[in-house]
Amino acid sequence: MKKLLFIVLAAVVGGLAALGGAHFLGLNQQVKYVQVSAPPASNFANFADPSTAPPVPTTGFATAAEKALPAVVHIKASKPGGQSGLPFGIEPDQLPESFRDLFGNPGQRQRGEAPLQQGSGSGVIISDDGYIATNNHVVDGAESLEVVLNDQRTYEAEIIGTDPTTDIALIKIKAENLPTVQFADSDKLRIGEWVVAVGNPFSLTSTVTAGIVSAKGRSIDIVRRTGGDLAIESFIQTDAVVNPGNSGGALVDINGDLVGINTAISSPTGVFAGYSFAVPSAIVRKVVQDLREFGIVQRGLLGARITELNTRYAEEIGLKRDNGVYVAEVTAGSAAEEAGLQKGDVILAVDGVPTLRNSELLEQLGRRRPGDAVVLTFERDGQERNATARLKNADGKTEAIRPKPAPEKVTELGADFVELEASTAKELELAGGVIVAKIRSGILADQTRIRPGFIITRVDGRKVGSITDFERVISRAAGTVALEGVYPDDPKRTVAYGIVKQAEQ
């Protein structure tokens, strides 16, 4: 009995000792949620006060998606299998700096007349009567376009106009009272802001991703392959996930308003690897307005050869300034010459908007039409000056350019023809040619598989370098007529088509 009492007493004493020790060491305190004041920012720069840090707008993503989704469409473009595996006329193994476009399922190159293959892209409804903005490389060379709305209604679409210099195109479906997306001012978009990408990657329709704007005014030298010297690259760079099939889709702000058209990604594999690029809405709006009103884009040209300054180049030419756009040459009779610009000037701004990079200057000028006046801020001999330049068109005039109508004597071919621009001809190493811009009903549609974009360089072995040449030769031809030329995506391979043409009565 005494032994049992001793054991109980020892247990009690041991317990009291343990409790006292725990109290002394602070191990028996109650757990509480306490608010801890943030330390001074000067001490911990890598921590921000939660009360001032902007929250991740999770509800805003849902709002943006709800507004944008109904206005983003799925575009199915049927293209001949003989086209290049990638748009812009690029072979996968020729891409510099691992850039890839976003046009899905382009197929492999085949020789000869191949069956049609279907590519998948996206588009954005910009007016309730059926006008849709997308990328030029989504619709370029397509023989037919099918547009599937978010509610699964399906329509055939026609191409209203394309602009390779910005990679923007305008198409239209016959429908009314459609949901639309509103344009936002991409100039006000700030680096670090949240954006939402909406499109159809890998044909997964109505897909939404989010990210932030990681850069603006970015040039990746991809549109220049089709746009030539007039190409404008001033992309919005984001880390929103986009993939093949997103091309032509919407990049919207947190309010669901359009800030850009998704166009390209930077990737070593062809799928998303961190960055995507979108054409700013300010450029998109201007291009689609031109295409709708004129059928072609109105470009206001300064008429100067420019080079982007950096420290090394500035040292080579003896300039103390190491940023800005250097005027390397001024074209005679151009807007630049009439404004008083000279070789050696450094352009700093257009209408007060800083343009310290080529992409920024080209973007600002690309928003203007021939005849528009702009105030150029530039530096000469260390002094800042201003000059007003009235921009001109490619013909050196200030009027808007209208598409050249097809000559009457070739209308039986059932196509619209335009002359190949000198800059594009030089890039493709051609002496000249006539582009099949649009095919309707007629000889070409009935007798050949010619698709829009084909450049006719010879008719029955005779060179045709202009519309005038083409009209003269084709009007005299009869019987079996050979049309030879190239497609821009494969300018080294000559393609021949044969047509049967009746003699003129």
Summary of the structure (lengths in Angstrom):
residues: 505
radius of gyration: 30.6
end to end distance: 137.1
largest distance: 137.6
contacts: 1672
relative contact order: 0.09
helix: 25%
strand: 33%
